[in-house]
Amino acid sequence: MQSMKKMKVKCYLRWWILLCNAFILLSTVSANPLGMEAKPIKDSSQNRAISKAKDTTKYAIFKKLNTGSTYFFYDQTLQTSVPYFTPIDTGLWMVQRFNPVYNGPDFRADRGGLGMPDQLMEYTLKEEVGFSYGVDPFASWRYTLANTPFYQTKRAYTFLSYENNFGKEDLFSVVHSQNVAQGLNLTVDYKVLQMPDNKARYFQNSKTMHHHLRIYGNYFSKKGKYKALFGYIRNSITIGENGGMVTDSLYTQNIEPNRLLIPVNLLKANRSWKENSYFLKHSYHFAKNKGDSLHPNIYSYGFLMHTFELNQYRSVYTDQSSPQEDFYEHFYLNAALTQDTNRIVKMSNTLLYSSSDFESVNKRFPVQFLLGVKNEYIQLKDMIEKNNIVQWIPFAEMRFRSKNFLLDVYYEQVLGGYNAGDLNGALQFAYLFNTGSNTSYRGRDGIRLKAGIKNMQTDWVKQRYLSNHFYFNYDFTPEKEVYAELQLKVLGWEFLAGCYFKDDYVMLLADGPKQVDKSFFVAKAMLSKKFIFGWFGWENRLLAQYSSNPDYLHLPLFCLKETIYGIIPIKNIATIHVGLDIYYNTPYQADAYMPALGMYYWQNEITTGNYMLADVFVNFRVKSANLFVKVAHVNQGLFGYKTIATPHYGLAGRAVQFGITWRLMD
């Protein structure tokens, strides 16, 4: 066993050394890796004035990078201009939360195993119109364009992370990022996690293996007129689908402390998820400097942006076990068939023109507008048939500004294809508390009131789906939704309140989808804030929500995430955090999980929640290395064993976990 662990560590190190050597070799292409350092100028009043004038223009984008730190940004859908860079957080905050189910901004129901499917416990809006397959059980684990951080570095940046649970869980990740030419950054990000089968802490057939890779980069021209984001993402996931416990009472009453002896429904069922994504997003700013070097007067003719995305997805469900009686009621194709396969290819091209960057607030543009069109080509193949879909999505946005006030109007609609007639319209009013120069619109303190309407066809899997265990062939009316949201952000406080009225809602039951015949509404409020009081830290996120008709949608009334810790500085040598993570949600009838679909469905027989999950942790920081040791689920058995977040799937028990994150170069 020891030799196997050593071989795994050596394998990980070989990968890291190979990647680092490749990037170091690329860095020799340019004598200046960043290519942005200004040549020395003589100390004259004229030259100082020129330097100052250049620094105050919008295009002095790499000014902060001269400090030698690494900066990054997340791409926004309508962001056409130079983004606003954020420095890397090198502190200890949340080091112990390596599991994205608990570390994310939302609340999720955990199935207990590392890398297993999870489900949102809070109600959220579907963001945009267009095709949606509807199956995404690994949303918190997958690499996507939306959660990819794009770097710009002064020096090479390498980040290593390793977490372990004494052989029961292993997670290793490496990031290497480097500017290889003027304004051109390349990054490799690889993550592997595994949870071996037959470990005393887990149940039978609950193994997990993840491989996530992204190779990507970004480029900015010297004056910021042209920018490009490009890359490749691969997600490869294999999990054991045990169908949950046959008898929950063996777990909830702790009748059988050895979880491996608790019978499960499926012993040889597995799911394999393979996904390849390619993307290119680039834009050009049509601008001229009509002034001189001392008094620049940049005149903008707007931005032209093109985005290309190609996604290839393949899901395979295999079942070679002898399932318990009546676990699957139907075999639509063949009772001896052990495999369900679904393939999707989605290619999209988006072209838009905007008068100015919609992700920034610019005093020079009291009126902003944006026009664009998106084309989607989708190819779907299941066990029997193949479908090809082509649809066009024109969209437009207009924004009016007067001092601190903003009025924003947005509209998009689908022409042709499966989603023909889908529309999304929104009207937003905002008052910003500060009126600084060009800064990020999303990050500004202020109050925002948004109202909108959505008319969207339900996900494909709920209407046109054929497998060995399920067959759906429906013609549902598009779902309708009218909503209003109030958002307040000030001094680190974030508050969101919303009310959502739904009609023609399509819900998924144990035997298939159903369109409800009554309207209902959902209300929610969320509050979050991080406090630092000297040697004391406190981070909290609270959620309250209500569904007017639980016969259609179940939601927990209240959820919270709390982190409380003390800060212990040791001169200039190290910093220590000693603290407690707490997770809680009120009782509700959580959705159950169906292995053959890879989806969650509505049920009203089992109540989950109403327990507190607590982790005790100690975080260390020594120079560029952060370490943690924590006891996960430290309160196991203290108030009973009804620790089930997803029906029939018990949470993991008490365990000691440790890990290290290390910035080798920066």
N, C-alpha and C positions, 0 to 999 in steps of 0.2 A: 504493500500500500504506500509506503514511504517513497519507493522508487517511482511509482506512478505519479505522485505529486511532484517529485523532482523533475520528471520528464515534462509535465505540463508547464511548470515554471520555466524550464529551459526553452520550451517551444514558444512561450509568450515572449521571452527575452530575445529570441532569435528574430521574431517578427518585428519587434521594436527596433533592434539594431539595424535590420535591413531597411526599414522605412527611414530611419534617421540618416543612414549613409546615402540613400537615394536623394534626400532633400539637400544634404550638405553638398553633394555633387552638383545639383542644380544651382545652388547658390553661387558657385564659381562662375556661372555664366555672366554675372554682373559683378563688377567690383564693388558696387554699392547695392546691397540686397534690397533696400527699400527704394533707393533711387529718388528720394525726396529731400535730401539735405541740401540746403541752399549754399552756394559758394560764398566764402567770406567776402564782405564788401568793406570798403574803407569807411572809417568813422567820420563821415561828413554829415552835415545837417540835411543836405539834399538826399543822400543815400538813406539816412534814417527815415526821412519822410516817405521815400519810396517804399521802404520795408514796411513801415506802419500802414501805408495805404494798401499794400498787397495783403497784409494779414487781416485787414478788416473786410475784404471781399469774401463773397460766398465760396470762392474757389480755393481758398487757402485751407484745403480740407485735411491736410496731414500735419497741421501745425502742432497738435497735441502729441502726435506720434514721436516727435523729436525727443520726448522725455525718455524714450527707451522702453516703455511699457507696451503690452499687447492690448489692442482694442478690438471690439467686435460689435456686430449689429445683427438683428433679426430682420429678414426681409418682410416688407408689408406689401399687400396685393397691389395697391395703387401708388406705390412709392416710385417715382420716376427720377428724382434727383439724387444728389449725394446724401446718404443716410447720416444719422447722428450716432457717432461711435460711443461705446460704453467701455470703461476699463474693466479688465478681468477682476472679479472678486477673489481676493487671496485670503480672506478671513476664514474663521472657523464656523460661521453661521450655516447650519444645516448640513454639515459634513456627514453626520451620522445617517441622514435620510438618503441612502443610495437607491432605495426602491421608489420609482416614480409614482407608484400608486399612492404613496403617502407624501411625496415631496412636491407633487404638482399643485397648481392653483385651485383645483376642483376637489370634489369629494367622490371617492370611488369605493365600491363594494369589492373586497378582496376575497379570492378563493383560497388563500392561505399559502400557495406555493409561489416561489420566485419565478416571474415570467409567465404566470398563468393568465388566462383571460380575466378581465375585470370589467365592471360596469359602473357608469355614472350614477350617483345617487341624487344628483341635482338636475333640475330641469334646465335645458339650454335650447336656444334657438338654432335652427339649421341656418348656417351662415349665408349660403348663396344658392341660386337656382342651378339647374344642370343635372347631369346624370349622377346617380348615387346607387351603388350596388346594394349597400345596406348591411354588409357583414364586416365588422371591424372589431374583433374581440381583443386585439392587442394594441389598441390605440395609444396606451400610455407607454408602450415599449418600443414601437416602431420608429425608425428614422424617417423623417419626412422633410420636405422643403421648408415647411412652416417652423419646425423646431431646430433647424440647422443654423448654428452661429457662424457668421462670416467674419473672418479675421483680417486685420491689417497689422503687421508686426514691424517693429524696428529691428529686433533680433529674432532669431529662431525661437519658437515657442513649442515646448514639449510638455505634455501633461499625462501622467500615469495614474491609474486608479486600480485598486485591488481590494475586494471584500471577500470574506470567508466565514463559513460557519462550521469549522472543523470537519471539512469534507462533505457536508450536507448541502451547502450552497457555495458556489464560486462565481465571482463576477470580476472580469478583467477588462480594462479599456485603456486605449492609448490614443492620444491626439498629437499630431505633429503638424505645425503650421509655419509657413515661412514665405516671405516676399522674395521671389526669385528674379524679379526684374522691376522696373519702375512701375509702381502701382499695381503689380500683378502678384497675387497671393495664391498659393496652393496649399491645400490641407488634406490630410488623411486622418480619418476617425474610424477606429475599429473597436467593437465591443463584443465580448463573448460571455455568456452566462450559462451555467448548467446546474441542475438539481438532479443528481443521480437517483435512480429508482431504488426502492427497498431500503430506505433510511428510516431509523426508528422514529424520527420526528414527523414523518409524513405517512400518507396512505398508499395502498397498493396502486400501481400504475399511475403515479403522479410525477413521472420524470419530466424534465424540461431541458431543452437545448436551444439556445439562441446564438445566431451570428448576425451582427449588424455592421455594415461597412458603408462609408461614404467617402468618395474621392471628389473633391470639388474645389472651386476657387472663385475669386472675384477680381475684377480689373477696373481701375479708374484712370482716365487720362489725366495728364498733368493739371489741367484747369478744370477737371471735373465735368467736362461736357459729355463725355461718353463713359458709360459704365456697363459692366456685364457681370452676370452671375451664371455659373455653369457647373455641372457636376453629374455624378452618378451615385445612386443609392441602392443598396441591396439589403433586404431583410429576409433572413432564412430562419424559420422557427419550426421546431418539432416538439410536440407535447403528448403526454399520455392522457387519454380521455377515459377516465374511469366511471363516468356517469354519476358520481356521488355515492354516498353511503346507502346501503339497502335499508338499514334501521338506524335512524338518527339517535335514538335513545341510548344506544351503546356508547355514543360519544357525549351527548349532552348530560347524561347522568354518570358519566365516567365509569360505566360498568366494565369497559374494556380499556384500560390505560394504554395498552400497546396498540397503537393506531394501525399497525400492519395486520392485526388480527381482526379488524372490523371489516366485514364483507362489503365489497363495492359491486356496482352493477356490471361493469365492463372491465375485463382483465387484459384484453389484447386489442383495444381500440386506440388509435392514434390519429393525430391531425398534423399535417405538414403544410406550412404556409411559405410560399416563395414569392418574392416581389422584387422586380427590377424597375428602377425609375431613372429617367434621364431628363435633364432640364437645361434650358438656356433662356435667360432673361436679360435683355439689353435695351438701353435707351440712349437717346441723343438729345442734348439741349441745344436748340437753335438760339444762340446768343451772340451779341457783338458788344465790344467795348467802345462806346462812342466818345469817351473822355480821353484823358491821357494817363500816364502812369502815376502821376501825382494825385489826380482827381478822377478815379475811374467812374464811369457811368454805364453800367452793364444794362443793355437793353435785351429783353428776352422775347423770343418769338414762340416760346413754348417747348414742350417735350414730345418726342415720338418714341413709343416703347413697343417692343415685340416680345412675347413670351411663348416658348415652346416647351411642352411637357409630354413625355411618353411613359406610360405606366403599364407594366406587364405583371399580371397577378395569376397565381395558380394555387388552388387549395385542394388538398386530397384528404379525404376521411376514409380510413380503413378500419375494419372491424372483423377480426378473425377469432374473436372470443365466443364463448357460449353465454350469451346474455341471460340475465334473470328473466323469468316469465313475464311477458307483456311489457317489457321496457320499450320496445318498438312495436307499435300496433300494426304497421303496414310494411310490405315489401312491394313496391310498385313495379320494379323491374325484374328482380330475381332474388329469391330467398337465399340462394347460395352466393350471391354477389357480395364481395367484401370491400368494395371500393367505390366512393363517390368522388368525382373529379369535376371541378369548375375552373374555367379559364376566362380571363378578361384581358383585353388590350384596349387601352384608352389613350388616344392622342388628341391633344388640344393645342390650338394656336390662338393667341390673343394679340390684337393690334389696337393700340389706343393713342389718342393725342390729348394732351392736357395743356392748358394755358400756363399752368405753374404746378409745382409739386404739391399734391394734396395731403402729403404727410407732414407738411410744415405750415406754419402760420406766418405769412409774409405781409408786412405793412404796405408794401408797394403794390399789392394786388387786391383791391377791395372786392373785385369780382373774379372768381375763378370758375372755369368750366372744363369738363372732361367728356370725351366721346370715344367709344370703343366698340369692338365686336369680337366675340369669341366663337370659334368653331370647334366642335367636339365630334370625334369619330370613335365609336365604341364597337368592339367585336366581342360577343359573348358566346361561349360554348359550354354546354353541360353534357350530360350522359347521352342525350338523344339529338338535340337540335343546335343550330348555329344561327345567331342573330347579328345583323349589322345595323347600326344606328348612326345617323348623321343629323346633327342639330346645330343651329346658329343662335347665338345669344348676344343681341345688341344691348348696350348699356350706356347710361349718361349720368353725369353728376354736375351740380352747380352749387357754388358756395358764395355767399354774400357776407362781407365783413364791414363793420363800423366800430372802430376802436376795439373794445373788449368783446363785442357781440359777434356771433357767427350764426348764420342760417344756412343749412345744408340740405339739398334735395337730391335723392338718388333713385334711379329706376332701372330695372333690367327685366328682360322677357325672353322666353325661349320660342324660337320658330322652328317647327318641324321636329321629327324624331319622337322618342318615347316621352319626353318632357314637354311636348308642344303645348303652349298656353301657360306654362309656368311663369309667374311674375313675382317680383320682389320690389316693393316701393317703400321708401323711408323718408321722413322729414325730421331733421334734428336742429334743435336750437341750443346754443352753447354760450355761456358767459365765462370768459377766462379771467382769473384773478390777477395775472401779471401780463404786461404788454411788452415783454422783452423783444429783442430782434428775432431773426429767424431761428425758431426752436421747434422741436418735435411737437406736433399737435397732440399726439396720444399722451405724451408725458406731462402736459401742462396741467397745473392745478386749475380747477374750475368746476362749474356745474353744467350738466348736460341733460337735456330732456329730448327723448327720441320716441317717435311713434311710427308705426309701419304696418304694412299689410303684406301677407304672403299667400300665394296660391300655388301649391307644389304637388306634383304627382308623387305618390309614395315610392319607397325604395323598390328597385327592380325585384329583389328576392321575395317580396311579399305579393307580387303579382304573377311573375313568370319564373317559376322555379321547378325543376324536375330532378329528383334524385331517387335513390333506392328506397328511402324512408319517407320522403315528403314530395307532394306534387301540388303546386299552386298554379292556377290559371284563372285569374280574376280580371275584372275591368272596373276597378274602383274609381270613384269620383275623386279629383284632386283634393288634397287636404287644404283647409283654409285656416288662416291665423291672423288675428288683429292684436297688436300689442302696444304697450307703452312702457318705457324704461326711464328711470331717473338715476343719474350717476353723479356722485359728489367726490371730488378728490382735492384734499387740502392738507398740507403739513404732514404728509405720510399716511393720513387716513384715507381709506377707500370705502365708499358705500355705494351699493347698487340695490335698487328696488324695481321690480317689474311686475306687470300683470299681463297675462297672455290668454286670449279668448280663442278656443279651438273649435272647429266644426269639421265634420266628415273625417274624423280621426281614425287612422288604421292602426289597430293594436294586434299584437301577435299572441295567440293563445297556444296551449299545448298541442292542439290538433291543427293549427294553421292560423292565418290572419283573418281579421274580421273588421269591417268598417262600422263604426258605431253610428246610431241614428239620433244622438242628442249632442247638443253643444255643452261645453263646460269650460272652466277657466282654471288657470294656475297662477298663484301669486308667490313671489319670493323676495327675500331681502338678504343681503350679504354685507358683512362688515369685516374689515381686516386692518391691522396696524401692528407695526413692530416698534417696541420700546427699548431703549437703552438708558438705564439709570445708574451711572457710575459703574459699579462692579456687578450689576444685575441686568439681565436681558429677558425680554418677554415678547414672544411672537404669537399672534392669535388670528384665527379666521373663524367666523361664525356664520352659519347659514340657517335661515328659517324659511319654510315653504309650505304651501297648502294646495291641494288638489280638490276642487269642488265635487268631483265625482270619482271616488276611489275604485268604482267598478270598471273604470277605464285606465286609470293611471295611479299607481301607488308611489308615494314619496314619503321619506321620513320628515317629520315635522321640524326637527332641529338637528343640526350637525355642528361639531366643533373640532378644530385642531388647535392644540395649545402646546407651546414649547416654553419652558421656564428654565433658566440656567444662571449659574453664577460665573463670573469672570475672575480668574486668578492669574494676574501677570507675575512672571518671575524675572524681574529686571529686564534685560534685553535678550534673554536666552529663549524663553518660551512663553506661551499663553495657554491656559487651560480653561475649558468650559466644563462644568459639571451640571447636568440638568436632567429634565424629565420631559418626554413627549407623551401627549395624551390625545386619544381619538375617541369620539363618542357620537352616537346617533340614537335618536329615540326609536322605539319599536315601530315596525311597519312590515307589511307583507312584501318582501323584496322579490323581484323577478327571479325565476329559476333559470337554469342553464340547460340547453339542449345540445349534446355533443354532435349529433349528426348535422345540425345546422350551423353550429358555432355561434349561436345567438341566444339572447335572453328573452324569456317570454313571461307574460302576466300569469300570476297564480294567486290564489286566496286561501290556501290551506295552512301555510307555515309562516309564523311571525319571527322575524329576526331583529337584531339590534338590542338596544337597551342594556348594553354592557360597555365598560370602559376598557380600552386597550392601552396599556402603558409601557413605555420603554425607558429605561434608565441608561444614561450615556455619560461618557467622559471623552471629551475631545482635546487633543494636544496639537499645538503648533510649534514646530522647531524649525526655524529658518524657512525653507521653501516646502517643507513637508508637513502635511496635516494627517493626524492619526486619530482613530476613534476605537473605543471599546464600549459595547453596550449589551445590556441584557434585554432582549426583545420579549415582549409579552410577560413582563416581570410579575404581573398580578394574576397569572394563570391559576385558576382554581380558588382564588380568594373569594369570589362571589358566585361560584358555581362554574359550570362548563358549557353554558349555552352560548358559546362564542361561535356563532354561525352568521356570516354576512350574506352568503349565497345559499339558498336552501340545499341541504344534503352535502354541503362542502364545509367541513370544519376548518377553522383557522389553525395556523401553526402554533405549536406550544412554546413554552419558555425555551430560550436558547441564547447562548453567548455568541456574539458576533464581533468581528474586528475588521479593520480596514485601514488603508493608507492611500492618500492622494499626494502626488509629488510633482512639482514643477521643476523639471531638470534644467531647462534653459528658458531665459526670458530677460 
